[in-house]
Amino acid sequence: MLAGTAQAQDAVEGKAADGKKIAGQCRTCHGIDGYAKIPIAPHIGGEPASYIIRQLTAFRDGTRTHEMMSVVAKTLTDQQIADVAAWYSSHSATATLTADASGAPELCAACHGVDGIAAVEDAPNLAGETNIYIDTQLKAFRLGKRKHEVMSAIAADLTDEQIRAFADWYGSVKLEIKMAN
């Protein structure tokens, strides 16, 4: 508990204006507004800063790997990570369902929301993600290639059909990201 308190006190305050400059290197895949430009990259605009910081730090430290993100994050300082997280988290993400809410995957909705806007801080937004991205991430959790204390256990028992249904649900949600001024 004391280590967590020390980490919280040592947390670096991010500056969105500085983060916008750093986000220039993110724009090819994630867009300057955080709306992904390629199907294998997630939308990151409107994600909580703490979530973005955890993911970038994991890529930098090697606890999460990706051929592109590991290389990009490797050079980022704690301040740069906090700044880029401040930039992307300053945007607002809204989702519009394109199907009846009763069809939402119950297993996912408690954390990721019926509409794909996360209901808990540690969960990413899934609204509007491509089904290939969601499918790939769920299978990575299922196979142990990606680890998370909650998602690894959930994904371990999912069938390919369930994964595809969850991916299709969230992929069908219309996502809008509004950049901060």
PyMOL commands that place a pseudoatom at each C-alpha (Angstrom):
pseudoatom trace, name=CA, resn=MET, resi=1, chain=A, elem=C, hetatm=0, pos=[0.000, 0.000, 0.000]
pseudoatom trace, name=CA, resn=LEU, resi=2, chain=A, elem=C, hetatm=0, pos=[2.817, 2.415, 0.833]
pseudoatom trace, name=CA, resn=ALA, resi=3, chain=A, elem=C, hetatm=0, pos=[4.484, 1.720, -2.530]
pseudoatom trace, name=CA, resn=GLY, resi=4, chain=A, elem=C, hetatm=0, pos=[1.260, 2.697, -4.292]
pseudoatom trace, name=CA, resn=THR, resi=5, chain=A, elem=C, hetatm=0, pos=[1.124, 5.921, -2.305]
pseudoatom trace, name=CA, resn=ALA, resi=6, chain=A, elem=C, hetatm=0, pos=[4.733, 6.726, -3.182]
pseudoatom trace, name=CA, resn=GLN, resi=7, chain=A, elem=C, hetatm=0, pos=[4.024, 6.078, -6.861]
pseudoatom trace, name=CA, resn=ALA, resi=8, chain=A, elem=C, hetatm=0, pos=[0.979, 8.341, -6.765]
pseudoatom trace, name=CA, resn=GLN, resi=9, chain=A, elem=C, hetatm=0, pos=[3.059, 11.117, -5.186]
pseudoatom trace, name=CA, resn=ASP, resi=10, chain=A, elem=C, hetatm=0, pos=[5.795, 10.645, -7.807]
pseudoatom trace, name=CA, resn=ALA, resi=11, chain=A, elem=C, hetatm=0, pos=[3.307, 10.760, -10.702]
pseudoatom trace, name=CA, resn=VAL, resi=12, chain=A, elem=C, hetatm=0, pos=[4.275, 13.233, -13.379]
pseudoatom trace, name=CA, resn=GLU, resi=13, chain=A, elem=C, hetatm=0, pos=[1.700, 15.869, -14.296]
pseudoatom trace, name=CA, resn=GLY, resi=14, chain=A, elem=C, hetatm=0, pos=[1.023, 15.825, -18.026]
pseudoatom trace, name=CA, resn=LYS, resi=15, chain=A, elem=C, hetatm=0, pos=[0.632, 18.939, -20.145]
pseudoatom trace, name=CA, resn=ALA, resi=16, chain=A, elem=C, hetatm=0, pos=[-1.778, 18.534, -23.062]
pseudoatom trace, name=CA, resn=ALA, resi=17, chain=A, elem=C, hetatm=0, pos=[-0.118, 21.270, -25.165]
pseudoatom trace, name=CA, resn=ASP, resi=18, chain=A, elem=C, hetatm=0, pos=[3.229, 19.479, -24.932]
pseudoatom trace, name=CA, resn=GLY, resi=19, chain=A, elem=C, hetatm=0, pos=[1.490, 16.176, -25.567]
pseudoatom trace, name=CA, resn=LYS, resi=20, chain=A, elem=C, hetatm=0, pos=[0.012, 17.491, -28.811]
pseudoatom trace, name=CA, resn=LYS, resi=21, chain=A, elem=C, hetatm=0, pos=[3.560, 17.988, -30.118]
pseudoatom trace, name=CA, resn=ILE, resi=22, chain=A, elem=C, hetatm=0, pos=[4.525, 14.432, -29.171]
pseudoatom trace, name=CA, resn=ALA, resi=23, chain=A, elem=C, hetatm=0, pos=[1.286, 13.117, -30.685]
pseudoatom trace, name=CA, resn=GLY, resi=24, chain=A, elem=C, hetatm=0, pos=[2.655, 14.114, -34.071]
pseudoatom trace, name=CA, resn=GLN, resi=25, chain=A, elem=C, hetatm=0, pos=[4.498, 10.790, -34.069]
pseudoatom trace, name=CA, resn=CYS, resi=26, chain=A, elem=C, hetatm=0, pos=[1.235, 8.997, -33.151]
pseudoatom trace, name=CA, resn=ARG, resi=27, chain=A, elem=C, hetatm=0, pos=[-0.912, 10.551, -35.865]
pseudoatom trace, name=CA, resn=THR, resi=28, chain=A, elem=C, hetatm=0, pos=[-0.121, 8.067, -38.646]
pseudoatom trace, name=CA, resn=CYS, resi=29, chain=A, elem=C, hetatm=0, pos=[-1.758, 5.194, -36.776]
pseudoatom trace, name=CA, resn=HIS, resi=30, chain=A, elem=C, hetatm=0, pos=[-3.905, 6.802, -34.061]
pseudoatom trace, name=CA, resn=GLY, resi=31, chain=A, elem=C, hetatm=0, pos=[-4.666, 10.200, -35.614]
pseudoatom trace, name=CA, resn=ILE, resi=32, chain=A, elem=C, hetatm=0, pos=[-3.943, 13.510, -33.929]
pseudoatom trace, name=CA, resn=ASP, resi=33, chain=A, elem=C, hetatm=0, pos=[-7.483, 13.366, -32.521]
pseudoatom trace, name=CA, resn=GLY, resi=34, chain=A, elem=C, hetatm=0, pos=[-7.068, 9.781, -31.345]
pseudoatom trace, name=CA, resn=TYR, resi=35, chain=A, elem=C, hetatm=0, pos=[-9.333, 8.258, -34.003]
pseudoatom trace, name=CA, resn=ALA, resi=36, chain=A, elem=C, hetatm=0, pos=[-7.288, 5.379, -35.435]
pseudoatom trace, name=CA, resn=LYS, resi=37, chain=A, elem=C, hetatm=0, pos=[-6.304, 5.601, -39.085]
pseudoatom trace, name=CA, resn=ILE, resi=38, chain=A, elem=C, hetatm=0, pos=[-5.496, 1.913, -39.540]
pseudoatom trace, name=CA, resn=PRO, resi=39, chain=A, elem=C, hetatm=0, pos=[-7.612, -1.110, -38.543]
pseudoatom trace, name=CA, resn=ILE, resi=40, chain=A, elem=C, hetatm=0, pos=[-5.014, -2.688, -36.261]
pseudoatom trace, name=CA, resn=ALA, resi=41, chain=A, elem=C, hetatm=0, pos=[-4.591, 0.431, -34.098]
pseudoatom trace, name=CA, resn=PRO, resi=42, chain=A, elem=C, hetatm=0, pos=[-7.040, 1.385, -31.353]
pseudoatom trace, name=CA, resn=HIS, resi=43, chain=A, elem=C, hetatm=0, pos=[-8.840, 4.684, -30.994]
pseudoatom trace, name=CA, resn=ILE, resi=44, chain=A, elem=C, hetatm=0, pos=[-7.222, 6.488, -28.064]
pseudoatom trace, name=CA, resn=GLY, resi=45, chain=A, elem=C, hetatm=0, pos=[-8.932, 9.885, -28.025]
pseudoatom trace, name=CA, resn=GLY, resi=46, chain=A, elem=C, hetatm=0, pos=[-10.970, 10.297, -24.854]
pseudoatom trace, name=CA, resn=GLU, resi=47, chain=A, elem=C, hetatm=0, pos=[-9.290, 7.430, -22.988]
pseudoatom trace, name=CA, resn=PRO, resi=48, chain=A, elem=C, hetatm=0, pos=[-8.405, 8.231, -19.353]
pseudoatom trace, name=CA, resn=ALA, resi=49, chain=A, elem=C, hetatm=0, pos=[-4.843, 9.542, -18.978]
pseudoatom trace, name=CA, resn=SER, resi=50, chain=A, elem=C, hetatm=0, pos=[-4.112, 6.814, -16.424]
pseudoatom trace, name=CA, resn=TYR, resi=51, chain=A, elem=C, hetatm=0, pos=[-5.020, 4.116, -18.961]
pseudoatom trace, name=CA, resn=ILE, resi=52, chain=A, elem=C, hetatm=0, pos=[-2.831, 5.630, -21.687]
pseudoatom trace, name=CA, resn=ILE, resi=53, chain=A, elem=C, hetatm=0, pos=[0.047, 6.023, -19.235]
pseudoatom trace, name=CA, resn=ARG, resi=54, chain=A, elem=C, hetatm=0, pos=[-0.223, 2.364, -18.164]
pseudoatom trace, name=CA, resn=GLN, resi=55, chain=A, elem=C, hetatm=0, pos=[-0.219, 1.138, -21.772]
pseudoatom trace, name=CA, resn=LEU, resi=56, chain=A, elem=C, hetatm=0, pos=[2.651, 3.341, -22.976]
pseudoatom trace, name=CA, resn=THR, resi=57, chain=A, elem=C, hetatm=0, pos=[4.706, 2.460, -19.905]
pseudoatom trace, name=CA, resn=ALA, resi=58, chain=A, elem=C, hetatm=0, pos=[4.058, -1.243, -20.492]
pseudoatom trace, name=CA, resn=PHE, resi=59, chain=A, elem=C, hetatm=0, pos=[5.223, -0.927, -24.113]
pseudoatom trace, name=CA, resn=ARG, resi=60, chain=A, elem=C, hetatm=0, pos=[8.284, 1.050, -23.025]
pseudoatom trace, name=CA, resn=ASP, resi=61, chain=A, elem=C, hetatm=0, pos=[9.203, -1.388, -20.258]
pseudoatom trace, name=CA, resn=GLY, resi=62, chain=A, elem=C, hetatm=0, pos=[8.510, -4.505, -22.340]
pseudoatom trace, name=CA, resn=THR, resi=63, chain=A, elem=C, hetatm=0, pos=[5.666, -5.913, -20.232]
pseudoatom trace, name=CA, resn=ARG, resi=64, chain=A, elem=C, hetatm=0, pos=[3.468, -5.442, -23.300]
pseudoatom trace, name=CA, resn=THR, resi=65, chain=A, elem=C, hetatm=0, pos=[4.931, -5.878, -26.755]
pseudoatom trace, name=CA, resn=HIS, resi=66, chain=A, elem=C, hetatm=0, pos=[4.013, -4.786, -30.246]
pseudoatom trace, name=CA, resn=GLU, resi=67, chain=A, elem=C, hetatm=0, pos=[6.387, -4.465, -33.164]
pseudoatom trace, name=CA, resn=MET, resi=68, chain=A, elem=C, hetatm=0, pos=[5.669, -0.740, -33.642]
pseudoatom trace, name=CA, resn=MET, resi=69, chain=A, elem=C, hetatm=0, pos=[4.553, 0.473, -30.219]
pseudoatom trace, name=CA, resn=SER, resi=70, chain=A, elem=C, hetatm=0, pos=[7.473, -1.116, -28.376]
pseudoatom trace, name=CA, resn=VAL, resi=71, chain=A, elem=C, hetatm=0, pos=[9.905, 0.800, -30.605]
pseudoatom trace, name=CA, resn=VAL, resi=72, chain=A, elem=C, hetatm=0, pos=[8.016, 4.113, -30.322]
pseudoatom trace, name=CA, resn=ALA, resi=73, chain=A, elem=C, hetatm=0, pos=[7.484, 3.927, -26.565]
pseudoatom trace, name=CA, resn=LYS, resi=74, chain=A, elem=C, hetatm=0, pos=[11.047, 2.813, -25.814]
pseudoatom trace, name=CA, resn=THR, resi=75, chain=A, elem=C, hetatm=0, pos=[12.326, 6.380, -26.262]
pseudoatom trace, name=CA, resn=LEU, resi=76, chain=A, elem=C, hetatm=0, pos=[9.591, 8.155, -24.284]
pseudoatom trace, name=CA, resn=THR, resi=77, chain=A, elem=C, hetatm=0, pos=[10.342, 9.663, -20.879]
pseudoatom trace, name=CA, resn=ASP, resi=78, chain=A, elem=C, hetatm=0, pos=[7.820, 9.605, -18.043]
pseudoatom trace, name=CA, resn=GLN, resi=79, chain=A, elem=C, hetatm=0, pos=[7.100, 13.280, -18.769]
pseudoatom trace, name=CA, resn=GLN, resi=80, chain=A, elem=C, hetatm=0, pos=[6.492, 12.636, -22.475]
pseudoatom trace, name=CA, resn=ILE, resi=81, chain=A, elem=C, hetatm=0, pos=[4.178, 9.738, -21.661]
pseudoatom trace, name=CA, resn=ALA, resi=82, chain=A, elem=C, hetatm=0, pos=[2.236, 11.913, -19.202]
pseudoatom trace, name=CA, resn=ASP, resi=83, chain=A, elem=C, hetatm=0, pos=[2.051, 14.728, -21.777]
pseudoatom trace, name=CA, resn=VAL, resi=84, chain=A, elem=C, hetatm=0, pos=[0.767, 12.573, -24.632]
pseudoatom trace, name=CA, resn=ALA, resi=85, chain=A, elem=C, hetatm=0, pos=[-1.715, 10.947, -22.233]
pseudoatom trace, name=CA, resn=ALA, resi=86, chain=A, elem=C, hetatm=0, pos=[-2.902, 14.412, -21.173]
pseudoatom trace, name=CA, resn=TRP, resi=87, chain=A, elem=C, hetatm=0, pos=[-3.372, 15.358, -24.836]
pseudoatom trace, name=CA, resn=TYR, resi=88, chain=A, elem=C, hetatm=0, pos=[-5.425, 12.336, -25.860]
pseudoatom trace, name=CA, resn=SER, resi=89, chain=A, elem=C, hetatm=0, pos=[-7.423, 12.215, -22.613]
pseudoatom trace, name=CA, resn=SER, resi=90, chain=A, elem=C, hetatm=0, pos=[-8.411, 15.868, -23.066]
pseudoatom trace, name=CA, resn=HIS, resi=91, chain=A, elem=C, hetatm=0, pos=[-10.601, 14.844, -26.016]
pseudoatom trace, name=CA, resn=SER, resi=92, chain=A, elem=C, hetatm=0, pos=[-14.150, 13.645, -25.533]
pseudoatom trace, name=CA, resn=ALA, resi=93, chain=A, elem=C, hetatm=0, pos=[-15.408, 10.345, -26.898]
pseudoatom trace, name=CA, resn=THR, resi=94, chain=A, elem=C, hetatm=0, pos=[-19.102, 9.713, -27.476]
pseudoatom trace, name=CA, resn=ALA, resi=95, chain=A, elem=C, hetatm=0, pos=[-20.796, 6.634, -28.821]
pseudoatom trace, name=CA, resn=THR, resi=96, chain=A, elem=C, hetatm=0, pos=[-24.062, 5.993, -30.587]
pseudoatom trace, name=CA, resn=LEU, resi=97, chain=A, elem=C, hetatm=0, pos=[-25.539, 2.511, -30.684]
pseudoatom trace, name=CA, resn=THR, resi=98, chain=A, elem=C, hetatm=0, pos=[-26.621, 1.201, -34.077]
pseudoatom trace, name=CA, resn=ALA, resi=99, chain=A, elem=C, hetatm=0, pos=[-28.503, -1.761, -32.585]
pseudoatom trace, name=CA, resn=ASP, resi=100, chain=A, elem=C, hetatm=0, pos=[-30.838, -2.382, -29.659]
pseudoatom trace, name=CA, resn=ALA, resi=101, chain=A, elem=C, hetatm=0, pos=[-28.966, -2.118, -26.344]
pseudoatom trace, name=CA, resn=SER, resi=102, chain=A, elem=C, hetatm=0, pos=[-30.438, -5.438, -25.209]
pseudoatom trace, name=CA, resn=GLY, resi=103, chain=A, elem=C, hetatm=0, pos=[-28.076, -7.152, -27.654]
pseudoatom trace, name=CA, resn=ALA, resi=104, chain=A, elem=C, hetatm=0, pos=[-24.951, -5.859, -25.893]
pseudoatom trace, name=CA, resn=PRO, resi=105, chain=A, elem=C, hetatm=0, pos=[-22.566, -8.542, -24.664]
pseudoatom trace, name=CA, resn=GLU, resi=106, chain=A, elem=C, hetatm=0, pos=[-23.288, -8.888, -20.935]
pseudoatom trace, name=CA, resn=LEU, resi=107, chain=A, elem=C, hetatm=0, pos=[-19.837, -10.254, -20.233]
pseudoatom trace, name=CA, resn=CYS, resi=108, chain=A, elem=C, hetatm=0, pos=[-18.245, -7.026, -21.543]
pseudoatom trace, name=CA, resn=ALA, resi=109, chain=A, elem=C, hetatm=0, pos=[-20.747, -4.300, -20.678]
pseudoatom trace, name=CA, resn=ALA, resi=110, chain=A, elem=C, hetatm=0, pos=[-20.000, -3.987, -16.946]
pseudoatom trace, name=CA, resn=CYS, resi=111, chain=A, elem=C, hetatm=0, pos=[-16.481, -2.721, -17.681]
pseudoatom trace, name=CA, resn=HIS, resi=112, chain=A, elem=C, hetatm=0, pos=[-16.563, -1.546, -21.295]
pseudoatom trace, name=CA, resn=GLY, resi=113, chain=A, elem=C, hetatm=0, pos=[-20.121, -0.189, -21.293]
pseudoatom trace, name=CA, resn=VAL, resi=114, chain=A, elem=C, hetatm=0, pos=[-23.048, -1.214, -23.453]
pseudoatom trace, name=CA, resn=ASP, resi=115, chain=A, elem=C, hetatm=0, pos=[-22.029, 1.462, -25.960]
pseudoatom trace, name=CA, resn=GLY, resi=116, chain=A, elem=C, hetatm=0, pos=[-18.302, 0.776, -25.672]
pseudoatom trace, name=CA, resn=ILE, resi=117, chain=A, elem=C, hetatm=0, pos=[-17.463, 3.807, -23.540]
pseudoatom trace, name=CA, resn=ALA, resi=118, chain=A, elem=C, hetatm=0, pos=[-15.666, 2.275, -20.567]
pseudoatom trace, name=CA, resn=ALA, resi=119, chain=A, elem=C, hetatm=0, pos=[-17.466, 2.271, -17.243]
pseudoatom trace, name=CA, resn=VAL, resi=120, chain=A, elem=C, hetatm=0, pos=[-14.259, 1.633, -15.266]
pseudoatom trace, name=CA, resn=GLU, resi=121, chain=A, elem=C, hetatm=0, pos=[-10.952, 3.473, -15.515]
pseudoatom trace, name=CA, resn=ASP, resi=122, chain=A, elem=C, hetatm=0, pos=[-8.775, 0.415, -16.176]
pseudoatom trace, name=CA, resn=ALA, resi=123, chain=A, elem=C, hetatm=0, pos=[-10.862, -0.669, -19.165]
pseudoatom trace, name=CA, resn=PRO, resi=124, chain=A, elem=C, hetatm=0, pos=[-10.401, 0.862, -22.597]
pseudoatom trace, name=CA, resn=ASN, resi=125, chain=A, elem=C, hetatm=0, pos=[-13.212, 2.229, -24.702]
pseudoatom trace, name=CA, resn=LEU, resi=126, chain=A, elem=C, hetatm=0, pos=[-14.263, -0.280, -27.356]
pseudoatom trace, name=CA, resn=ALA, resi=127, chain=A, elem=C, hetatm=0, pos=[-16.782, 1.868, -29.235]
pseudoatom trace, name=CA, resn=GLY, resi=128, chain=A, elem=C, hetatm=0, pos=[-16.093, 1.906, -32.949]
pseudoatom trace, name=CA, resn=GLU, resi=129, chain=A, elem=C, hetatm=0, pos=[-12.966, -0.240, -32.773]
pseudoatom trace, name=CA, resn=THR, resi=130, chain=A, elem=C, hetatm=0, pos=[-12.566, -2.445, -35.812]
pseudoatom trace, name=CA, resn=ASN, resi=131, chain=A, elem=C, hetatm=0, pos=[-13.682, -5.994, -35.231]
pseudoatom trace, name=CA, resn=ILE, resi=132, chain=A, elem=C, hetatm=0, pos=[-10.229, -7.197, -36.320]
pseudoatom trace, name=CA, resn=TYR, resi=133, chain=A, elem=C, hetatm=0, pos=[-8.584, -5.157, -33.541]
pseudoatom trace, name=CA, resn=ILE, resi=134, chain=A, elem=C, hetatm=0, pos=[-10.947, -6.444, -30.821]
pseudoatom trace, name=CA, resn=ASP, resi=135, chain=A, elem=C, hetatm=0, pos=[-10.729, -10.002, -32.162]
pseudoatom trace, name=CA, resn=THR, resi=136, chain=A, elem=C, hetatm=0, pos=[-6.914, -9.871, -32.147]
pseudoatom trace, name=CA, resn=GLN, resi=137, chain=A, elem=C, hetatm=0, pos=[-6.711, -8.483, -28.600]
pseudoatom trace, name=CA, resn=LEU, resi=138, chain=A, elem=C, hetatm=0, pos=[-9.181, -11.000, -27.150]
pseudoatom trace, name=CA, resn=LYS, resi=139, chain=A, elem=C, hetatm=0, pos=[-7.292, -13.868, -28.765]
pseudoatom trace, name=CA, resn=ALA, resi=140, chain=A, elem=C, hetatm=0, pos=[-4.007, -12.474, -27.425]
pseudoatom trace, name=CA, resn=PHE, resi=141, chain=A, elem=C, hetatm=0, pos=[-5.510, -12.513, -23.911]
pseudoatom trace, name=CA, resn=ARG, resi=142, chain=A, elem=C, hetatm=0, pos=[-6.879, -16.021, -24.473]
pseudoatom trace, name=CA, resn=LEU, resi=143, chain=A, elem=C, hetatm=0, pos=[-3.494, -17.337, -25.631]
pseudoatom trace, name=CA, resn=GLY, resi=144, chain=A, elem=C, hetatm=0, pos=[-1.520, -15.556, -22.902]
pseudoatom trace, name=CA, resn=LYS, resi=145, chain=A, elem=C, hetatm=0, pos=[0.324, -13.314, -25.373]
pseudoatom trace, name=CA, resn=ARG, resi=146, chain=A, elem=C, hetatm=0, pos=[-1.217, -10.353, -23.593]
pseudoatom trace, name=CA, resn=LYS, resi=147, chain=A, elem=C, hetatm=0, pos=[-1.835, -10.462, -19.844]
pseudoatom trace, name=CA, resn=HIS, resi=148, chain=A, elem=C, hetatm=0, pos=[-4.276, -8.643, -17.592]
pseudoatom trace, name=CA, resn=GLU, resi=149, chain=A, elem=C, hetatm=0, pos=[-5.600, -9.718, -14.197]
pseudoatom trace, name=CA, resn=VAL, resi=150, chain=A, elem=C, hetatm=0, pos=[-9.229, -9.603, -15.392]
pseudoatom trace, name=CA, resn=MET, resi=151, chain=A, elem=C, hetatm=0, pos=[-9.146, -9.986, -19.172]
pseudoatom trace, name=CA, resn=SER, resi=152, chain=A, elem=C, hetatm=0, pos=[-6.854, -13.006, -19.263]
pseudoatom trace, name=CA, resn=ALA, resi=153, chain=A, elem=C, hetatm=0, pos=[-9.292, -15.035, -17.161]
pseudoatom trace, name=CA, resn=ILE, resi=154, chain=A, elem=C, hetatm=0, pos=[-12.340, -13.856, -19.123]
pseudoatom trace, name=CA, resn=ALA, resi=155, chain=A, elem=C, hetatm=0, pos=[-10.809, -14.484, -22.541]
pseudoatom trace, name=CA, resn=ALA, resi=156, chain=A, elem=C, hetatm=0, pos=[-9.462, -17.922, -21.583]
pseudoatom trace, name=CA, resn=ASP, resi=157, chain=A, elem=C, hetatm=0, pos=[-12.929, -19.450, -21.927]
pseudoatom trace, name=CA, resn=LEU, resi=158, chain=A, elem=C, hetatm=0, pos=[-14.184, -17.545, -24.970]
pseudoatom trace, name=CA, resn=THR, resi=159, chain=A, elem=C, hetatm=0, pos=[-14.870, -19.345, -28.220]
pseudoatom trace, name=CA, resn=ASP, resi=160, chain=A, elem=C, hetatm=0, pos=[-13.945, -17.870, -31.583]
pseudoatom trace, name=CA, resn=GLU, resi=161, chain=A, elem=C, hetatm=0, pos=[-17.656, -17.302, -32.207]
pseudoatom trace, name=CA, resn=GLN, resi=162, chain=A, elem=C, hetatm=0, pos=[-18.096, -15.355, -28.958]
pseudoatom trace, name=CA, resn=ILE, resi=163, chain=A, elem=C, hetatm=0, pos=[-15.025, -13.273, -29.695]
pseudoatom trace, name=CA, resn=ARG, resi=164, chain=A, elem=C, hetatm=0, pos=[-16.355, -12.453, -33.156]
pseudoatom trace, name=CA, resn=ALA, resi=165, chain=A, elem=C, hetatm=0, pos=[-19.784, -11.534, -31.767]
pseudoatom trace, name=CA, resn=PHE, resi=166, chain=A, elem=C, hetatm=0, pos=[-18.258, -9.208, -29.148]
pseudoatom trace, name=CA, resn=ALA, resi=167, chain=A, elem=C, hetatm=0, pos=[-15.962, -7.659, -31.759]
pseudoatom trace, name=CA, resn=ASP, resi=168, chain=A, elem=C, hetatm=0, pos=[-18.842, -7.159, -34.185]
pseudoatom trace, name=CA, resn=TRP, resi=169, chain=A, elem=C, hetatm=0, pos=[-21.015, -5.552, -31.488]
pseudoatom trace, name=CA, resn=TYR, resi=170, chain=A, elem=C, hetatm=0, pos=[-18.485, -2.923, -30.481]
pseudoatom trace, name=CA, resn=GLY, resi=171, chain=A, elem=C, hetatm=0, pos=[-17.282, -2.479, -34.046]
pseudoatom trace, name=CA, resn=SER, resi=172, chain=A, elem=C, hetatm=0, pos=[-20.796, -1.503, -35.086]
pseudoatom trace, name=CA, resn=VAL, resi=173, chain=A, elem=C, hetatm=0, pos=[-21.049, 1.325, -32.539]
pseudoatom trace, name=CA, resn=LYS, resi=174, chain=A, elem=C, hetatm=0, pos=[-20.578, 4.784, -34.031]
pseudoatom trace, name=CA, resn=LEU, resi=175, chain=A, elem=C, hetatm=0, pos=[-17.736, 6.621, -32.291]
pseudoatom trace, name=CA, resn=GLU, resi=176, chain=A, elem=C, hetatm=0, pos=[-17.144, 10.353, -32.360]
pseudoatom trace, name=CA, resn=ILE, resi=177, chain=A, elem=C, hetatm=0, pos=[-14.050, 11.965, -30.882]
pseudoatom trace, name=CA, resn=LYS, resi=178, chain=A, elem=C, hetatm=0, pos=[-14.056, 15.695, -30.334]
pseudoatom trace, name=CA, resn=MET, resi=179, chain=A, elem=C, hetatm=0, pos=[-10.646, 17.270, -29.915]
pseudoatom trace, name=CA, resn=ALA, resi=180, chain=A, elem=C, hetatm=0, pos=[-9.991, 19.643, -27.086]
pseudoatom trace, name=CA, resn=ASN, resi=181, chain=A, elem=C, hetatm=0, pos=[-9.248, 23.207, -28.125]
for i in range(1, 181): cmd.bond("trace and resi %d" % i, "trace and resi %d" % (i + 1))
show_as sticks, trace
zoom trace
